[in-house]
Amino acid sequence: MTTYPASPRSDLGRPVIFLMALACGVIVANLYYAQTLIDVIGPEIGMSAGMAGLITTLTQLGYGLGLFLIVPIADLFENRRIVLASIGVTVIGCLAVAASQGPASFLVASIVTGVGATGAQVLVPLASHLAAPERQGRVVGTVMSGLLFGIMLARPVANFLAGSLGWRWIFILSAIAMALIGGALWLLCPQRLPRGDMRYGEALASTFSQLQQHRVVRMRAFYQAMMFAAFNLFWTAAPLALIREFNLSHAEIGAFALAGAGGALVAPVVGWLADRRLTRPTSLVGLAGLSIGFLLADWTVAAGSLIGFTVMAVMIDAAVQLSQITGQKLIFSIDPDARGRINAAYMTVMFVVGALGSVIGSATYEAGGWSASALAGAAIGGIATLCFLLFDRGASASH
């Protein structure tokens, strides 16, 4: 097995890139399977309605802990081993979720699953390291498209399997899939051994200092936190609109989500644009496109156009991808030896702030229906666009 130094000049073949994208999607999907099944899981394991919200919260908390505690060590230890270890932890977590008989065991297993799922955020900078410089944006874009597909497809897949096999089988099948993917990564994924000239505590301490040291990291983390908040807002409020405005069933909502996932297909194209040093205009199109997408989504729902609403879902997802891929292309270009810590700081800010979008989505929908949610999403995009125009000052320009 070939071992690459910290800044390899090799390149990845398409099968390995596809495998890494698939791995990211399958790993991160574990964060979302239970979200749409709370009403099914809660009663079976003896969890009260008041506690049921902890199913999602603690899984996400575990993921947040992993972002801070695990992702930075990609700058210290051989990366493939970290990914394989995280997959192993996630497999154990999924099997424990499937076997749980009470609230306590289920919630502990959910935290373990969330911590392990952060292996996906080690794979993304690893792909950046192993890609040839002139293809770095496209490779990161392809791998990130797998991650977004995992997020988008998790809910409809969970609904389908829960209805046909039962909710426990979702996590059993996920554990099997991850074990198979882990074996494939062990065989096919190149190793990367970083210089590792600091201790673990020093790596953790320097993680958020990356935000202080690098203005581009601060700006891109802010943009993407706003984009991710709007993304979560949309996918919290849109199903409510589909039920109440269009009278769709859960299965039909799953089909809507599948169609919306088409926005992930833009990721390789965005990576190609980033490789052509078009990061600044691509970023602006993404930020402005988010606001436009929400405003048009408001209009399409008011007009009763389900097709138009679906098109806007694709547009909003594509806008999020435009910002995400260009952002990671820029931050991964700063310091090859600190990519793990930079990515950890970037993703933690994005995740913590972005998680508020779900709260905003449900609150605005209950207060004023889909129109209020859509206007809130457009406002979030508008704030990000305004900050880009006023304060970016070249931070999003390719160098």
Secondary structure, 3 states (H helix, E strand, C coil): CCEECCCCCCCCCHHHHHHHHHHHHHHHHHHCHHHHHHHHHHHHCCCCHHHHCHHHHHHHHHHHHHHHHCHHHHHCCCHHHHHHHHHHHHHHHHHHHHHCCCHHHHHHHHHHHHHHHHHHHHHHHHHHHHCCHHHHHHHHHHHHHHHHHHHHHHHHHHHHHHHHCCHHHHHHHHHHHHHHHHHHHHHHCCEECCCCCCCHHHHHHHHCHHHHHCHHHHHHHHHHHHHHHHHHHHHHHHHHHHHHCCCCCHHHHHHHHHHHHHHHHHHHHHHHHHHCCCHHHHHHHHHHHHHHHHHHHHHHHHCCCHHHHHHHHHHHHHHHHHHHHHHHHHHCCCCHHHHHHHHHHHHHHHHHHHCHHHHHHHHHHHHHHHHHHHHHHHHHHHHHHHHHHHHCCCCCCCC
